[in-house]
Amino acid sequence: MTPAATSPGNPEGFGPLQLLVVQPTPYCNLDCDYCYLPNRNDRQRLPLEILEAALVRVLESPYVRGDFTLLWHAGEPLTVPIAFFDEATVRIREALGRWQGEGEPLSIHQSVQTNATLINEAWCDCFERNGISVGVSMDGPAFLHDVHRRTRTGLGTHAATLRGIEHLRRRGIPFQVIAVITEEALGHAEAMFAFFLDNGITDVAFNMEETEGENRVSTLSRPHAEVAYQSFLQRFWELWRERPELMRVREFEGICSLVEADARLEQSDMTHPFAIVNVDARGSISTFDPELLAVETDTYGDFVLGNVLHDSLESIAASAKFQRIHRDMRAGIDRCRSECAYFGLCGGGAGSNKYWEHGSFDCTETQACRYRIKLTADVVLSGLEQLLELTA
């Protein structure tokens, strides 16, 4: 990510905004046992007036310097009626029209992260007419997915999610699958790889099960899990390298692209102020990781920094609460930069993982970064070295 240039209105060089995460509702129709979110029974719905206010706050700020994505997330967005998204698109276009009357052309791309259990033809129509990209949360074959991703009555959700994916496939709507990797998955790289290919899932990302928010214990914290996770990645890499054109794997391609470009990350969007802005269904604002918005902590209280109805992003940046969080995050990033050989692959990691594992942002290595960055990088770099040896 390219840092924002400093200016009289943005002396710290915060931003540029890449992602505006908006919560249509905290409610979720599922009860996944590893979910970090509290209040999943709360049926509050985002008033469109709050969406309009959020757009005004973002667009009037000095942190917008180009196109960005509005991600509908946190809770299950599709429990909100289709009409909400149709009207939201109108409001987004109106806000853009007002802004572009005063500045450079700008686009806001919409995306939604969903469990897909509610997707049908009407939802596909909605995605198409509103230009909404789709991310699906799915953990692979049924024997893995249904262990953790269950209904409120305890039933598995795999069949319903796969049915939603089939609607997307028939309509030719591109989608990415994000799979949460738990201890149960670690011996099943081949089954997971085959499942994705057999079901036309060609864009995959892995999220490790994290100790975060409401999920106070991760199955990946158990003895020998890191060794098993690396073996899982190693086998998945071997299968992927046989036909990389058949599937995109976010973790592998991200590291490969940095290696091939001989590039380093200097910062992470999740620790750089206003690269990400998060707004919940009541208008509360945070920045940094989206996972921080809804949680309460002993050290910092909550991470709500203001409300779009009465606070600008610039006033938030001047607040003592923001400055304390930012100061601690910067201290932790500086320690990562000086102590960690993997810093150029992550730019300092994710503040939420640091807090939930160590109780502070002013720290370095986490279990999450060992899994997400270090073990993955070791597998990818070793694999690339072997490829070079074969072609030498």
Secondary structure, DSSP 8 states (H G I E B T S, - for coil): ------BTTBTT------EEEE-S-S--SB--TT---S-TT------HHHHHHHHHHHHHSTT--S-EEEEE-SS-GGGS-HHHHHHHHHHHHHHHHHHHTTSS---EEEEEEE--TT--HHHHHHHHHHTEEEEEE--SSHHHHHHH-BBTTS-B-HHHHHHHHHHHHHHT--EEEEEEE-GGGTT-HHHHHHHHHHTT--EEEEEE---BTTB---GGGSTTHHHHHHHHHHHHHHHHHHSGGG-EEHHHHHHHHHHHHT---S--TTTSBTTEEEE-TT-EEEES-GGGTT-EETTTEE---EETTT--HHHHHTSHHHHHHHHHHHHHHHHHHHH-TTHHHHTT--HHHHHHHHSSSS----HHHIIIIIIHHHHHHHHHHHHHHHH-
